[in-house]
Amino acid sequence: MPSFQQIKKCVNKNTKVIIILHYQGFSVDYLDNLKIFCKKRKIFLIEDAAQAFGSYFKNKPLGSFGDFSCFSFHETKNLNAGAGGMLVVNNKKFIEKSNFIFDKGTNRYLMTKKKIKYYSWVEIGSAFLMSEFVASYLMPQIINYRKILFERSKNYLRYVYNFKNWPNNNFYLVNKYKYKYNFHTFVIILKNEERNRFLKYLKKNKINAVISYTPLHKSKAGKKYKLKRDNLYFTNNLVNKVVRLPLHNYLTFREIDYICLKIRKYFKN
């Protein structure tokens, strides 16, 4: 993520919104200062908290800082319903409009509160309601999310245990969380750009370490918005070194130990 200074440097009189990404469930270390900055400059702050349910910055959960926050319940997330998500509206002046958009552009929710007799179409909108079947699958996970994250943390920390005292001339661990963490992913950063060879080796040993997408600025859509003067040095440097190892609640310690053993053999060869 960019530094706070880099973000401020990009802000001008046309800036209306800043979107901050909590990638892998981690927060930037200036989130509170960013919130204050946005409020002073009358800029809306949106948190992309798709991967961050259950993670904190200091003593507040991620998703509670921005005017809006978006969470994902896609099948790859800690809490999942196959698809779907959640919009958190922290700015009171947008709650009513959000309800209108959410309910197909109608003011039906005012009727259910008995504030109007009949509802009508007052705003743009669509069918954003999650089906009852999907919601019934998701709701118990939300109720028990602490237990789910605790079970996930045990597998995460098993990796840490296996890689303890590992010389960092092969790869680095991305596990330096300061606050409550939801243990969304376990990522290593290879020292050299050998990811394709490394992933091929893991696959040969029946280890599924998936890299699913390219950086936004390298995508067809992203290239439309990236300015030529933008030098995303850190992203370009890391893109071919990042590896996401398997991590889910049904993974056993035995399987994690096997993965770590194979990784050790790879770097010994």
C-alpha positions as CSV (number, residue, x, y, z in Angstrom):
1,M,0.0,0.0,0.0
2,P,1.1,3.6,-0.5
3,S,2.4,5.6,2.4
4,F,0.2,8.3,4.0
5,Q,2.5,10.9,2.5
6,Q,2.1,9.4,-1.0
7,I,-1.7,9.5,-0.7
8,K,-1.7,13.1,0.5
9,K,0.6,14.0,-2.4
10,C,-2.0,12.7,-4.9
11,V,-4.9,14.6,-3.4
12,N,-6.1,17.8,-5.2
13,K,-9.2,19.9,-5.5
14,N,-10.9,17.3,-7.6
15,T,-10.5,14.4,-5.1
16,K,-13.8,13.3,-3.9
17,V,-13.1,9.8,-2.6
18,I,-10.2,7.8,-1.2
19,I,-10.4,4.0,-1.2
20,I,-8.1,2.2,1.2
21,L,-7.6,-1.5,0.8
22,H,-7.2,-3.9,3.7
23,Y,-5.4,-6.6,1.6
24,Q,-5.0,-10.0,3.3
25,G,-7.0,-8.6,6.2
26,F,-4.1,-6.3,7.2
27,S,-4.6,-2.6,7.9
28,V,-2.3,0.3,7.0
29,D,-0.7,1.8,10.0
30,Y,-2.1,5.3,9.4
31,L,-5.8,4.5,9.2
32,D,-6.9,6.8,12.0
33,N,-4.8,9.7,10.6
34,L,-6.3,9.0,7.1
35,K,-9.8,9.3,8.6
36,I,-9.0,12.7,10.2
37,F,-7.4,13.9,6.9
38,C,-10.4,12.9,4.8
39,K,-12.8,14.6,7.3
40,K,-10.8,17.9,7.2
41,R,-10.7,17.9,3.4
42,K,-14.3,16.7,3.0
43,I,-13.3,13.6,1.2
44,F,-15.2,10.4,1.5
45,L,-13.3,7.5,2.8
46,I,-14.2,4.0,1.6
47,E,-12.7,0.9,3.1
48,D,-12.3,-2.2,0.9
49,A,-12.5,-4.7,3.7
50,A,-13.4,-7.6,1.5
51,Q,-10.8,-9.8,3.2
52,A,-10.8,-8.1,6.6
53,F,-13.9,-9.4,8.6
54,G,-12.6,-9.8,12.2
55,S,-9.4,-7.8,11.8
56,Y,-8.7,-4.6,13.8
57,F,-6.8,-1.4,13.7
58,K,-5.8,-0.5,17.3
59,N,-9.0,-1.2,19.3
60,K,-11.5,-0.7,16.4
61,P,-12.6,-3.3,13.8
62,L,-11.7,-2.7,10.2
63,G,-14.8,-1.4,8.4
64,S,-15.7,1.1,11.1
65,F,-13.5,3.9,9.9
66,G,-14.8,4.8,6.5
67,D,-18.0,6.5,5.4
68,F,-18.6,3.2,3.6
69,S,-17.0,-0.2,4.0
70,C,-17.4,-3.3,1.8
71,F,-17.0,-6.9,2.9
72,S,-17.1,-10.0,0.8
73,F,-18.6,-13.4,1.6
74,H,-17.2,-15.0,-1.5
75,E,-16.2,-18.7,-1.3
76,T,-12.5,-17.7,-0.8
77,K,-13.1,-15.6,2.4
78,N,-13.0,-16.7,6.0
79,L,-16.8,-16.4,6.3
80,N,-18.4,-17.4,3.1
81,A,-21.8,-18.0,1.4
82,G,-20.5,-18.9,-2.0
83,A,-21.2,-15.3,-3.1
84,G,-22.5,-12.1,-1.7
85,G,-21.2,-9.4,0.6
86,M,-22.0,-6.6,3.0
87,L,-22.1,-2.8,2.8
88,V,-21.5,-0.9,6.1
89,V,-22.7,2.7,6.1
90,N,-21.0,4.7,8.8
91,N,-22.1,8.1,7.5
92,K,-25.7,8.6,8.8
93,K,-26.7,11.0,6.0
94,F,-26.4,8.2,3.4
95,I,-28.3,5.5,5.3
96,E,-31.7,6.4,3.8
97,K,-30.4,6.6,0.2
98,S,-28.5,3.3,0.7
99,N,-31.8,1.7,1.8
100,F,-33.5,3.0,-1.3
101,I,-30.8,1.7,-3.6
102,F,-30.7,-1.6,-1.7
103,D,-34.4,-2.2,-2.1
104,K,-34.7,-1.9,-5.9
105,G,-34.8,1.9,-5.8
106,T,-38.0,2.0,-3.6
107,N,-38.8,3.6,-0.2
108,R,-40.4,0.4,0.9
109,Y,-38.5,0.3,4.2
110,L,-40.3,3.5,5.2
111,M,-43.6,1.6,4.7
112,T,-42.4,-1.3,6.9
113,K,-41.6,1.3,9.6
114,K,-45.2,2.7,9.1
115,K,-43.9,6.1,8.1
116,I,-45.8,6.0,4.8
117,K,-48.8,4.1,3.6
118,Y,-47.6,3.1,0.2
119,Y,-44.1,2.7,-1.2
120,S,-42.8,4.1,-4.5
121,W,-39.7,4.2,-6.7
122,V,-37.5,7.1,-5.6
123,E,-34.0,6.2,-6.6
124,I,-31.8,4.0,-8.8
125,G,-31.5,0.5,-7.4
126,S,-31.4,-3.2,-8.0
127,A,-32.1,-6.6,-6.4
128,F,-29.3,-6.8,-3.8
129,L,-31.1,-9.0,-1.3
130,M,-29.3,-12.2,-0.4
131,S,-31.6,-15.3,-0.7
132,E,-32.9,-16.7,2.6
133,F,-31.2,-20.0,1.8
134,V,-27.7,-18.4,1.4
135,A,-28.3,-16.1,4.4
136,S,-29.2,-19.2,6.6
137,Y,-25.8,-20.7,5.6
138,L,-23.9,-17.4,6.4
139,M,-25.6,-16.3,9.6
140,P,-24.3,-19.1,11.9
141,Q,-20.7,-18.3,10.7
142,I,-21.2,-14.6,11.6
143,I,-22.5,-15.6,15.0
144,N,-19.5,-18.0,15.5
145,Y,-16.9,-15.9,13.7
146,R,-14.5,-15.8,16.7
147,K,-14.4,-19.6,16.9
148,I,-13.9,-19.8,13.1
149,L,-11.0,-17.4,13.2
150,F,-9.5,-19.1,16.3
151,E,-9.4,-22.4,14.4
152,R,-7.9,-20.7,11.4
153,S,-5.3,-19.1,13.6
154,K,-4.0,-22.5,14.8
155,N,-3.2,-23.5,11.2
156,Y,-1.6,-20.1,10.5
157,L,0.6,-20.3,13.6
158,R,1.6,-23.9,12.6
159,Y,3.2,-22.4,9.5
160,V,4.9,-19.9,11.6
161,Y,6.2,-22.6,13.9
162,N,7.6,-24.6,11.0
163,F,9.3,-21.6,9.5
164,K,10.7,-20.4,12.8
165,N,14.4,-19.6,12.6
166,W,14.4,-20.2,8.8
167,P,17.2,-18.2,7.1
168,N,15.6,-15.3,5.3
169,N,17.8,-15.7,2.2
170,N,15.1,-17.8,0.6
171,F,11.9,-16.0,1.4
172,Y,10.3,-13.6,3.9
173,L,7.1,-14.1,6.0
174,V,4.3,-11.6,5.9
175,N,3.0,-12.1,9.4
176,K,3.8,-9.0,11.3
177,Y,0.4,-8.0,12.5
178,K,0.1,-5.5,15.4
179,Y,-3.5,-5.8,16.3
180,K,-6.3,-8.4,16.2
181,Y,-5.9,-10.3,13.0
182,N,-8.4,-12.6,11.1
183,F,-5.6,-14.9,9.7
184,H,-7.1,-14.6,6.2
185,T,-4.0,-15.7,4.3
186,F,-0.5,-17.1,4.9
187,V,1.9,-15.5,2.4
188,I,5.6,-15.8,1.7
189,I,7.6,-13.4,-0.5
190,L,10.4,-15.1,-2.4
191,K,13.7,-13.4,-2.4
192,N,14.2,-14.1,-6.1
193,E,11.8,-13.9,-9.0
194,E,11.3,-17.7,-9.3
195,R,7.6,-17.9,-8.6
196,N,6.6,-19.9,-11.7
197,R,9.2,-22.5,-11.0
198,F,8.3,-22.7,-7.3
199,L,4.5,-23.0,-8.0
200,K,5.2,-25.7,-10.6
201,Y,7.2,-27.6,-8.0
202,L,4.4,-27.3,-5.4
203,K,1.8,-28.5,-7.9
204,K,3.9,-31.5,-8.7
205,N,3.8,-32.3,-5.0
206,K,0.0,-31.9,-4.9
207,I,0.2,-28.5,-3.1
208,N,-2.3,-26.0,-4.4
209,A,-0.8,-22.5,-4.0
210,V,-3.1,-20.4,-6.1
211,I,-2.2,-17.0,-7.6
212,S,-5.4,-15.9,-9.3
213,Y,-4.9,-12.3,-10.5
214,T,-2.4,-9.7,-11.7
215,P,-2.0,-6.2,-10.2
216,L,-4.7,-3.8,-11.0
217,H,-2.5,-1.4,-12.8
218,K,-1.3,-4.1,-15.2
219,S,-4.8,-5.2,-16.1
220,K,-6.7,-4.0,-19.2
221,A,-9.1,-1.9,-17.1
222,G,-6.4,-0.6,-14.7
223,K,-4.3,0.7,-17.5
224,K,-7.0,3.2,-18.4
225,Y,-6.6,5.0,-15.0
226,K,-2.9,4.7,-14.3
227,L,-0.9,7.8,-15.1
228,K,2.4,7.5,-17.0
229,R,4.2,9.3,-14.2
230,D,3.0,6.8,-11.6
231,N,5.8,4.6,-10.6
232,L,4.5,1.6,-8.6
233,Y,7.9,0.4,-7.7
234,F,7.0,-1.8,-4.8
235,T,4.2,-3.5,-6.5
236,N,6.2,-4.2,-9.6
237,N,9.1,-5.5,-7.5
238,L,6.9,-7.9,-5.5
239,V,4.4,-9.1,-8.0
240,N,6.5,-12.1,-9.2
241,K,7.6,-13.1,-5.7
242,V,4.4,-13.3,-3.7
243,V,3.1,-16.9,-3.0
244,R,-0.1,-17.6,-1.0
245,L,0.1,-21.0,0.7
246,P,-2.9,-23.2,1.4
247,L,-4.8,-22.0,4.5
248,H,-8.3,-23.1,5.5
249,N,-10.1,-24.6,8.6
250,Y,-10.0,-28.2,7.3
251,L,-6.3,-28.2,6.8
252,T,-4.5,-30.5,9.2
253,F,-1.2,-30.0,11.0
254,R,0.1,-33.1,9.2
255,E,-0.7,-31.5,5.9
256,I,0.9,-28.2,6.9
257,D,4.0,-30.0,8.0
258,Y,4.2,-31.8,4.7
259,I,3.9,-28.5,2.8
260,C,6.7,-26.9,4.9
261,L,8.9,-30.0,4.4
262,K,8.5,-29.9,0.6
263,I,9.3,-26.1,0.6
264,R,12.4,-26.9,2.7
265,K,13.5,-29.5,0.2
266,Y,12.9,-27.1,-2.7
267,F,15.4,-24.6,-1.3
268,K,18.0,-27.3,-0.4
269,N,18.2,-28.5,-4.0
